[in-house]
Amino acid sequence: MRRRDAQEAAFSMGLQTEFVFASNEGEIEPAVSGLGARSQALIIQPDVAFRNSEEVAALAVREKLPAIAAADDFAKRGGLMSYGSSFVEAVSDCCTNCCRQRSAHRLAGAYVGRILKGEKPGDLPVQRATKFDFVINLKTAKAIGLDIPPTLLARANEVIE
């Protein structure tokens, strides 16, 4: 989600946004600390946080903040929710979550190979996600005192209990 999109969505609901940044591992804890006192939720953007999803998830729980990220391993590592495109669909022989990153890289590698063999980048088809995964971690919801409505649970591809 782009910054402007987040701001517009929040504004339409009468909410304000605050952006915090962590460009390296040492900046994550200071960026998240204290957010629980002034914020209602945390949206994790793909950046340094993905490499440190367990730390970010634990900090969000400590701050009692519902947190969501695009990669499903965020919820599996203790975050509240994950919602993002499924990389597994791109590679049919990949069926486990640990392979999602490799699947995206494999697809990128195939494109690089086609370019190196002489195809023009502008002639290659644009591929976009057609399947999205929604994962909810009920253990985390309980830890932060949040009840997840049954209608939302029914929409999840996976619920961690």
C-alpha positions in Angstrom: 0.0 0.0 0.0 1.4 3.4 -1.0 1.6 6.1 1.6 -1.0 8.3 -0.2 -3.4 5.4 -0.5 -3.1 4.7 3.3 -3.6 8.4 4.1 -6.7 8.6 1.9 -8.2 5.4 3.2 -7.6 6.5 6.8 -9.1 10.0 6.1 -12.2 8.5 4.6 -12.8 6.7 7.9 -12.0 9.7 10.1 -8.6 8.3 11.1 -5.1 9.8 11.0 -1.9 8.1 9.9 1.5 8.2 11.3 4.5 6.8 9.4 7.5 5.4 11.2 10.6 4.1 9.5 13.2 1.5 10.2 16.0 1.2 7.6 18.0 -1.3 9.6 17.5 -3.9 12.3 18.6 -1.5 15.1 15.8 1.0 14.2 12.9 -1.4 14.4 12.4 -1.4 18.2 12.7 2.4 18.6 10.3 2.9 15.7 7.6 0.6 17.1 8.0 1.4 20.8 5.3 3.7 22.1 3.0 3.2 19.0 0.4 1.4 21.1 -0.2 4.5 23.2 -1.0 6.7 20.1 -2.0 4.3 17.3 -4.8 1.8 16.7 -3.1 -0.4 14.2 0.2 -1.1 12.4 0.6 -1.8 8.7 4.0 -3.3 7.9 5.5 -2.4 4.5 7.9 -4.7 2.7 11.3 -3.5 3.9 13.6 -4.4 6.7 10.6 -5.6 8.7 10.2 -8.7 6.5 13.6 -9.9 7.4 12.7 -9.4 11.0 9.1 -10.4 11.1 9.3 -12.2 14.4 10.7 -9.2 16.1 8.2 -6.8 14.6 5.3 -9.2 15.5 6.6 -9.5 19.1 6.9 -5.7 19.4 3.3 -5.2 18.0 2.0 -7.7 20.6 3.9 -5.9 23.3 2.3 -2.6 22.2 -1.1 -4.3 21.9 -1.3 -3.3 18.3 -3.1 -5.2 15.6 -0.5 -5.6 12.9 -0.8 -6.7 9.2 1.8 -7.4 6.6 1.7 -8.6 3.0 3.7 -11.8 3.5 1.9 -14.7 5.1 4.8 -15.7 7.2 4.2 -12.5 9.3 1.0 -14.1 10.8 2.8 -17.4 11.1 5.6 -15.7 13.0 3.3 -14.1 15.5 1.7 -11.1 13.7 -2.0 -10.7 13.7 -2.8 -10.9 10.0 -1.2 -11.3 6.6 -2.8 -10.4 3.3 -0.9 -10.4 0.1 -0.4 -12.0 -3.3 0.3 -15.7 -3.4 3.6 -16.5 -5.1 2.8 -20.2 -5.0 0.4 -19.9 -7.9 3.2 -18.8 -10.2 5.1 -22.1 -9.8 3.0 -25.2 -9.8 5.6 -27.5 -8.2 5.9 -25.2 -5.1 3.4 -26.1 -2.4 4.9 -24.9 0.9 5.1 -21.4 2.5 8.9 -21.7 2.7 9.0 -21.8 -1.1 7.1 -18.6 -1.7 10.2 -16.4 -1.8 11.9 -18.9 -4.1 8.9 -19.0 -6.4 8.9 -15.2 -6.9 12.7 -15.4 -7.5 12.2 -18.3 -9.9 9.7 -16.2 -11.9 12.0 -13.2 -12.0 14.9 -15.5 -13.1 12.8 -16.8 -16.0 12.3 -13.2 -17.1 16.0 -12.5 -16.9 16.7 -15.6 -18.9 14.3 -14.5 -21.6 15.9 -11.1 -21.8 19.4 -12.5 -21.9 18.3 -14.7 -24.8 17.4 -11.6 -26.7 13.7 -10.9 -26.0 12.9 -7.3 -25.5 11.7 -6.4 -21.9 8.8 -4.4 -23.4 7.6 -7.5 -25.3 7.3 -9.7 -22.2 3.9 -10.1 -20.7 3.1 -8.3 -17.5 2.3 -10.8 -14.8 0.2 -9.8 -11.8 -1.2 -11.7 -8.9 -4.5 -13.3 -9.3 -4.6 -15.1 -6.0 -4.3 -13.5 -2.6 -3.8 -15.2 0.8 -5.4 -14.0 4.0 -4.0 -15.5 7.2 -5.2 -14.7 10.7 -3.4 -15.6 13.9 -6.0 -16.2 16.7 -3.2 -16.7 19.3 -2.0 -13.2 18.6 -5.6 -11.8 18.6 -6.1 -13.3 22.1 -2.7 -11.9 23.3 -3.7 -8.3 22.3 -7.3 -8.6 23.5 -8.9 -8.5 20.1 -12.0 -10.5 19.1 -12.0 -11.4 15.4 -15.6 -11.5 14.0 -16.7 -14.9 12.6 -17.4 -13.3 9.2 -13.7 -12.2 8.9 -12.5 -15.6 10.0 -14.6 -17.2 7.3 -12.8 -15.1 4.6 -9.4 -16.3 5.8 -7.4 -18.8 3.7 -5.8 -19.9 7.0 -6.5 -19.4 10.6 -3.8 -20.1 13.2 -5.2 -21.3 16.5 
